[in-house]
């Protein structure tokens, strides 16, 4: 609600105003008709509410859009990180299989293999 609207509410709800002052103000607003004065005040607050609703709706739409964009970015980053992790894992597994295949297909002399095993056992590895 605008500052002017709040001031109007304060004047209308003020308990210290005598009835003749209130009716006189309503008559002035309605060009001699209290009913027209009340209608004018009602229309003013109807427009206030409409403006406040519109402002709130616009603000809500902006907030919703920002949250939607941020959510989409977060989901995209999560998916990208997951895919990247899977690719690295697959590349690592492929590299390991290549090494294993090369080691299995290469003939290793029996004498060097036993010497290497003895060296590993004495060094504590």
C-alpha positions as CSV (number, residue, x, y, z in Angstrom):
1,X,0.0,0.0,0.0
2,X,1.2,3.5,-0.8
3,X,2.0,6.1,1.8
4,X,-1.1,8.1,0.8
5,X,-3.2,5.0,1.2
6,X,-1.9,4.4,4.7
7,X,-2.6,8.0,5.6
8,X,-6.2,7.6,4.4
9,X,-6.6,4.4,6.5
10,X,-5.2,6.2,9.5
11,X,-7.7,9.1,9.1
12,X,-10.7,6.8,8.5
13,X,-9.8,4.5,11.5
14,X,-9.0,7.4,13.9
15,X,-11.3,6.9,16.9
16,X,-11.0,10.6,18.1
17,X,-12.8,12.1,15.0
18,X,-16.3,13.2,15.6
19,X,-19.0,11.9,13.3
20,X,-19.9,15.3,11.8
21,X,-16.3,15.7,10.6
22,X,-16.3,12.3,9.0
23,X,-19.7,12.8,7.3
24,X,-18.6,16.3,6.1
25,X,-15.4,14.8,4.5
26,X,-17.5,12.1,2.8
27,X,-19.9,14.7,1.5
28,X,-17.0,16.8,0.1
29,X,-15.5,13.7,-1.6
30,X,-18.9,12.8,-3.1
31,X,-19.9,16.3,-4.2
32,X,-22.7,16.4,-1.6
33,X,-23.4,12.7,-1.4
34,X,-21.9,10.6,1.4
35,X,-22.6,7.4,-0.7
36,X,-20.6,8.8,-3.6
37,X,-17.8,9.7,-1.2
38,X,-17.7,6.2,0.2
39,X,-17.7,4.8,-3.3
40,X,-14.8,7.1,-4.2
41,X,-12.8,5.8,-1.2
42,X,-13.7,2.2,-2.1
43,X,-12.6,2.7,-5.7
44,X,-9.3,4.2,-4.5
45,X,-8.6,1.2,-2.3
46,X,-9.7,-1.2,-5.0
47,X,-7.0,0.4,-7.3
48,X,-4.5,0.3,-4.4
49,X,-5.1,-3.5,-4.0
50,X,-4.9,-4.0,-7.7
51,X,-1.6,-2.1,-8.0
52,X,-0.1,-4.0,-5.0
53,X,-1.2,-7.3,-6.4
54,X,0.3,-6.5,-9.8
55,X,3.5,-5.4,-8.2
56,X,3.6,-8.5,-6.0
57,X,2.8,-10.7,-9.0
58,X,5.6,-9.1,-11.1
59,X,8.0,-9.6,-8.2
60,X,7.0,-13.2,-7.8
61,X,7.4,-13.9,-11.5
62,X,10.9,-12.4,-11.4
63,X,11.8,-14.4,-8.3
64,X,10.4,-17.6,-9.9
65,X,12.3,-17.0,-13.1
66,X,15.6,-16.4,-11.2
67,X,15.1,-19.6,-9.1
68,X,14.2,-21.5,-12.3
69,X,17.3,-20.4,-14.1
70,X,19.5,-21.1,-11.0
71,X,17.9,-24.5,-10.7
72,X,18.5,-25.3,-14.3
73,X,22.1,-24.2,-14.0
74,X,22.6,-26.3,-10.9
75,X,21.1,-29.4,-12.5
76,X,23.2,-28.9,-15.7
77,X,26.4,-28.6,-13.6
78,X,25.5,-31.7,-11.7
79,X,24.8,-33.7,-14.9
80,X,28.0,-32.4,-16.4
81,X,30.1,-33.3,-13.4
82,X,28.5,-36.8,-13.3
83,X,29.2,-37.4,-17.0
84,X,32.8,-36.1,-16.7
85,X,33.4,-38.4,-13.7
86,X,32.0,-41.3,-15.7
87,X,34.3,-40.5,-18.6
88,X,37.3,-40.2,-16.4
89,X,36.5,-43.5,-14.7
90,X,36.0,-45.2,-18.1
91,X,39.2,-43.8,-19.4
92,X,41.0,-45.0,-16.2
93,X,39.6,-48.5,-16.5
94,X,40.5,-48.7,-20.2
95,X,44.1,-47.6,-19.4
96,X,44.3,-50.2,-16.7
97,X,43.0,-52.9,-19.1
98,X,45.6,-51.9,-21.7
99,X,48.4,-52.1,-19.1
100,X,47.1,-55.5,-17.9
101,X,46.8,-56.8,-21.5
102,X,50.3,-55.7,-22.3
103,X,51.7,-57.2,-19.2
104,X,49.9,-60.5,-19.7
105,X,51.0,-60.8,-23.4
106,X,54.7,-59.9,-22.8
107,X,56.8,-62.9,-22.0
108,X,58.6,-62.4,-18.7
109,X,61.7,-64.5,-18.1
110,X,61.4,-66.8,-15.1
111,X,64.8,-65.8,-13.7
112,X,64.1,-62.0,-13.7
113,X,60.6,-62.6,-12.2
114,X,61.9,-64.5,-9.2
115,X,64.7,-62.0,-8.7
116,X,62.2,-59.2,-8.8
117,X,60.0,-61.0,-6.2
118,X,63.0,-61.5,-3.9
119,X,63.9,-57.9,-4.2
120,X,60.3,-56.8,-3.3
121,X,60.2,-59.1,-0.4
122,X,63.5,-57.9,1.1
123,X,62.7,-54.3,0.6
124,X,59.3,-54.6,2.5
125,X,57.0,-53.8,-0.4
